[in-house]
Amino acid sequence: MDHQTNEPVPPVASEPLSRRGVLRAATVSAAAVGTAGLLAGPASAAPAGHSPGRRRVPVDRISIQLYTLRDQLAADLPGTLTALWRIGYRRVEHAGFVGRTAAQFRAALDAAGLRSTSGHVGIPQPFDAATWERALAEANVVGCKKIVHPYFGRDEQGRPIRDPAVYRALARDLNQAGRLAERAGLDFGYHNHQLEFVPLTNGSTGFEILAGQTDPRLVHFELDLYWTWRGAHDPVDVIRANRGRVRQVHVKDLDVEGGFADLGDGVIDFGRIFAHEREAGIEEYIVERDDAGTPPRAPADALDTARVGFDYLASLRY
């Protein structure tokens, strides 16, 4: 499906995801706020009902989705990347190349001392192997280890997809994409929003179909914790149902009105979720805030979000 762009990058393969379109498509309110175990305390707090723990997020596995800083990156790519390094980040997840080629973007990362270990690139729809192989080649130029399909769930009229057959077809395409990614030396993942949890006409959900009909050896999940709650699902339940497949998480907080918040300022108990990290198979903890640089916030405010997010994860005990 088509994606609107928010930064001047090439429209093929490296085109970034439009979260604004996602927000307009939101179909589930933040009813999950009242779910047991959701409320969070300070960063050092233990999961609800548990004593303070000694486990922590490995600092070298903390990343940030660069969509969070899209406007700031467009204004000053080298300066913004250097600022992330100074905060403490050593890895990032890209969402497009900010108007550069893959090689130019890699050079900017190298100069700042960063690695793009993961990237968001949508698979072609309808699926086209040659187009996808070009995207995989670009991912290898950038130095990615993982490549992730970022968005699905709306029809041409912008409504939530409710036809199970559409999700079954997507699962087949994801398997094809994962097989080609494996041949290119990359791990392939799928990133969710709330739309995958909308009930389908047969009573199942899109996420259930994708989990059941994609090959675990070829497709893992990058679980967006915010959007999972917005889909009225507990991430812990999703992890338990998909052991070993949740290799990446987007760590994004939910405010009391159902909007976005910097980590630790919202209501999600991340420690409770991360206590299941081994069961999930988590390899990367990726900070993100969809509205970090958009009005009424200024682009530079996204760097504050990045700093707060890194410090929160680095200090969290569970």
C-alpha positions as MATLAB code, in Angstrom:
seq = 'MDHQTNEPVPPVASEPLSRRGVLRAATVSAAAVGTAGLLAGPASAAPAGHSPGRRRVPVDRISIQLYTLRDQLAADLPGTLTALWRIGYRRVEHAGFVGRTAAQFRAALDAAGLRSTSGHVGIPQPFDAATWERALAEANVVGCKKIVHPYFGRDEQGRPIRDPAVYRALARDLNQAGRLAERAGLDFGYHNHQLEFVPLTNGSTGFEILAGQTDPRLVHFELDLYWTWRGAHDPVDVIRANRGRVRQVHVKDLDVEGGFADLGDGVIDFGRIFAHEREAGIEEYIVERDDAGTPPRAPADALDTARVGFDYLASLRY';
ca = [
       0.000    0.000    0.000;
       1.089    3.609   -0.469;
       2.757    5.493    2.375;
       2.913    9.247    2.725;
       6.395   10.613    3.321;
       7.492   13.122    5.917;
      11.073   13.604    4.706;
      12.659   13.940    1.247;
      13.914   10.438    0.559;
      13.704    8.282   -2.564;
      10.274    6.652   -2.979;
      11.684    3.168   -3.654;
      12.259    0.743   -0.775;
      13.844    3.307    1.558;
      10.692    5.408    1.868;
       9.864    6.123    5.530;
       6.631    5.251    7.200;
       4.020    7.946    7.851;
       2.919    7.662   11.459;
       0.526   10.576   10.967;
      -1.524    8.350    8.713;
      -1.443    5.717   11.410;
      -2.770    8.153   13.970;
      -5.642    9.100   11.702;
      -6.406    5.411   11.340;
      -6.457    4.680   15.063;
      -9.515    2.599   15.767;
      -9.082    1.557   19.359;
      -9.045    3.960   22.302;
      -6.591    3.636   25.151;
      -8.928    1.452   27.135;
      -5.945   -0.667   28.007;
      -4.830    1.999   30.482;
      -6.984    0.366   33.110;
      -5.561   -3.109   32.547;
      -3.914   -4.698   35.565;
      -0.167   -4.269   35.605;
      -0.103   -1.387   33.100;
       0.616    1.498   35.461;
       4.278    2.348   35.698;
       6.333    3.841   38.471;
       9.729    5.559   38.360;
      12.453    4.065   36.209;
      13.968    2.232   39.164;
      10.663    0.704   40.203;
      10.143   -3.035   40.035;
       7.263   -4.641   38.134;
       3.992   -4.540   40.017;
       3.850   -7.164   42.749;
       7.588   -7.921   42.636;
      10.566   -6.947   44.768;
      13.175   -4.649   43.195;
      15.167   -6.693   40.709;
      18.777   -6.747   39.600;
      18.099   -7.258   35.915;
      18.676   -4.372   33.564;
      18.552   -3.532   29.886;
      22.027   -4.060   28.369;
      23.202   -0.611   27.344;
      24.713   -1.943   24.131;
      21.273   -3.203   23.065;
      19.551    0.175   23.422;
      18.684    1.705   20.046;
      16.445    4.476   18.728;
      14.115    4.563   15.739;
      15.311    7.537   13.708;
      11.755    8.359   12.671;
      11.625    9.938   16.138;
      14.124   12.559   14.911;
      13.034   12.847   11.286;
      12.722   16.654   11.170;
      15.928   17.235   13.119;
      17.799   14.786   10.892;
      16.547   16.583    7.779;
      17.831   19.873    9.196;
      21.207   18.601   10.404;
      22.054   14.960    9.750;
      25.664   14.887   11.015;
      24.947   17.070   14.052;
      21.925   15.017   15.081;
      23.747   11.702   14.719;
      26.655   13.049   16.777;
      24.199   14.214   19.449;
      22.817   10.672   19.669;
      26.330    9.304   20.162;
      26.922   11.828   22.965;
      23.712   10.726   24.669;
      25.055    7.175   24.703;
      23.510    5.489   21.678;
      25.733    3.253   19.600;
      23.035    1.713   17.425;
      20.015    3.114   15.603;
      17.145    1.880   13.444;
      16.675    3.829   10.232;
      13.419    4.732    8.458;
      14.753    5.982    5.150;
      18.101    7.581    4.338;
      17.231   11.284    4.793;
      17.657   12.083    1.114;
      21.011   10.291    0.855;
      22.020    7.130   -0.890;
      22.576    4.063    1.248;
      26.359    4.565    0.953;
      26.140    8.248    1.913;
      23.920    7.444    4.865;
      26.352    4.729    6.002;
      29.207    7.238    5.803;
      27.289    9.682    8.011;
      26.668    6.940   10.563;
      30.318    5.890   10.527;
      31.458    9.470   11.048;
      29.223    9.723   14.122;
      30.296    6.371   15.556;
      26.859    4.790   15.089;
      25.604    1.548   13.501;
      22.215    1.117   11.888;
      21.643   -2.421   13.066;
      18.030   -2.410   11.875;
      15.937   -0.614    9.293;
      12.280   -0.109    8.386;
      11.608   -0.965    4.752;
       8.192   -1.971    3.461;
       7.982   -5.076    1.310;
       6.642   -4.393   -2.217;
       2.882   -4.792   -2.593;
       2.184   -6.674   -4.760;
       5.319   -8.575   -3.868;
       8.187   -8.215   -6.317;
      11.362  -10.173   -5.615;
      13.693   -7.956   -7.654;
      12.543   -4.784   -5.877;
      12.912   -6.445   -2.500;
      16.388   -7.737   -3.325;
      17.467   -4.166   -4.125;
      16.196   -3.092   -0.717;
      18.121   -5.938    0.916;
      21.281   -4.893   -0.900;
      20.846   -1.341    0.427;
      20.343   -2.693    3.938;
      23.654   -4.525    3.667;
      25.393   -1.370    2.445;
      24.118    0.467    5.511;
      25.293   -2.399    7.718;
      21.945   -3.631    9.003;
      21.545   -7.002   10.666;
      17.749   -6.800   10.632;
      15.204   -5.411    8.198;
      11.618   -4.830    9.301;
       8.330   -4.335    7.462;
       6.866   -1.287    9.224;
       3.145   -1.003    8.555;
      -0.016   -2.762    7.420;
      -3.697   -2.798    8.289;
      -5.746   -0.296    6.269;
      -7.643   -0.700    3.015;
      -7.675    1.810    0.157;
     -10.362    3.842    1.917;
      -8.293    4.062    5.096;
     -10.503    1.643    7.020;
      -9.168   -1.223    9.138;
      -8.753   -4.428    7.141;
     -11.177   -7.068    8.430;
     -10.878   -9.725    5.729;
      -8.819  -12.699    6.969;
      -7.832  -13.518    3.375;
      -5.903  -10.248    3.122;
      -3.813  -11.142    6.151;
      -3.262  -14.669    4.856;
      -1.947  -13.186    1.602;
       0.319  -10.857    3.558;
       1.671  -13.817    5.536;
       2.658  -15.511    2.275;
       4.433  -12.348    1.133;
       6.221  -12.024    4.471;
       7.494  -15.583    4.154;
       8.846  -14.806    0.676;
      10.467  -11.629    1.950;
      11.964  -13.473    4.910;
      13.404  -16.204    2.721;
      15.145  -13.663    0.489;
      16.347  -11.717    3.527;
      17.857  -14.893    4.956;
      19.738  -15.481    1.704;
      21.070  -11.922    1.951;
      22.283  -12.537    5.503;
      19.565  -10.478    7.188;
      16.928  -11.231    9.808;
      13.444  -10.156    8.707;
      10.829   -8.798   11.101;
       7.306   -7.404   11.182;
       6.383   -4.269   13.151;
       2.823   -3.982   14.435;
       0.421   -1.167   15.082;
      -3.005   -1.419   16.683;
      -4.723   -2.438   13.460;
      -3.437   -6.015   13.588;
      -5.527   -6.500   16.741;
      -8.846   -5.349   15.243;
     -11.292   -8.295   15.185;
     -11.693   -9.793   11.719;
     -14.875  -11.142   10.186;
     -14.022  -14.670   11.321;
     -13.388  -13.631   14.924;
      -9.606  -13.883   14.751;
      -7.144  -10.991   14.447;
      -4.597  -10.121   11.824;
      -1.813  -10.629   14.330;
      -3.017  -14.155   15.075;
      -2.991  -14.968   11.357;
       0.474  -13.500   10.847;
       1.835  -15.357   13.867;
       0.265  -18.639   12.793;
       1.005  -18.524    9.069;
       4.496  -17.028    8.915;
       7.532  -19.251    9.352;
       9.214  -18.528   12.726;
      12.569  -19.235   11.093;
      11.958  -16.477    8.534;
       9.811  -13.853   10.264;
      10.185  -12.440   13.765;
       8.184   -9.690   15.450;
       9.237   -6.198   16.384;
       6.570   -5.615   19.024;
       5.557   -1.996   19.414;
       4.546   -1.837   23.072;
       2.518    1.357   22.722;
       0.505    0.187   19.736;
      -0.046   -3.223   21.302;
      -1.695   -1.551   24.296;
      -3.676    0.701   21.949;
      -4.916   -2.490   20.338;
      -6.190   -3.528   23.804;
      -3.647   -6.355   24.125;
      -1.166   -6.960   26.907;
       2.363   -7.288   25.455;
       3.108   -9.991   28.024;
       0.275  -12.113   26.614;
       1.600  -11.557   23.090;
       5.092  -12.615   24.202;
       3.771  -15.757   25.877;
       1.905  -16.711   22.715;
       4.970  -16.113   20.535;
       7.928  -17.366   22.565;
      11.277  -16.640   20.957;
       9.793  -14.539   18.139;
       9.722  -11.075   19.731;
      13.335  -10.200   18.996;
      12.882   -6.425   18.950;
      10.635   -4.069   20.889;
       9.700   -0.468   20.235;
       9.766    1.116   23.662;
       7.209    3.890   23.469;
       5.160    5.265   26.361;
       1.418    5.926   26.590;
       0.066    8.996   28.362;
      -3.170    9.050   30.362;
      -5.095   10.424   27.367;
      -3.917    7.635   25.070;
      -1.290    9.752   23.303;
       2.490    9.566   23.264;
       4.824   10.316   26.158;
       8.545   10.248   26.812;
       9.660    7.065   28.542;
       8.835    7.111   32.235;
       6.302    9.933   31.876;
       3.483    7.608   30.794;
       1.634    4.648   32.240;
       3.301    1.558   30.768;
       5.191   -0.671   33.215;
       8.119   -1.595   30.995;
       9.867   -3.543   33.744;
       6.926   -5.910   33.947;
       7.215   -6.564   30.209;
      11.003   -6.844   30.153;
      10.876   -9.428   32.918;
       9.805  -11.723   30.051;
      12.722  -10.732   27.783;
      14.257  -14.202   27.699;
      10.927  -15.814   26.929;
      10.444  -13.259   24.148;
      13.963  -13.468   22.760;
      14.491   -9.689   22.825;
      17.724   -8.564   21.190;
      17.061   -4.822   20.791;
      15.229   -2.216   22.874;
      14.362    0.608   20.493;
      13.280    4.021   21.823;
      10.603    5.741   19.784;
       8.076    8.560   20.006;
       5.993    9.189   16.916;
       5.260   12.871   17.583;
       8.615   13.806   19.121;
       9.369   16.652   16.699;
       5.978   17.713   15.367;
       3.898   20.726   16.526;
       3.383   21.797   19.207;
       6.834   20.310   19.831;
       9.864   21.642   17.966;
      12.188   19.353   15.991;
      14.967   19.844   18.554;
      12.637   18.495   21.262;
      13.137   15.069   19.714;
      16.673   15.080   21.119;
      15.200   15.520   24.593;
      12.993   12.490   23.923;
      16.085   10.560   22.824;
      18.006   11.556   25.952;
      15.148   10.772   28.339;
      14.570    7.432   26.613;
      18.193    6.319   26.811;
      18.549    7.365   30.451;
      15.289    5.628   31.357;
      16.289    2.310   29.824;
      19.837    2.490   31.166;
      18.568    3.044   34.728;
      15.611    0.648   34.683;
      15.781   -2.278   37.136;
      13.296   -5.135   37.094;
];
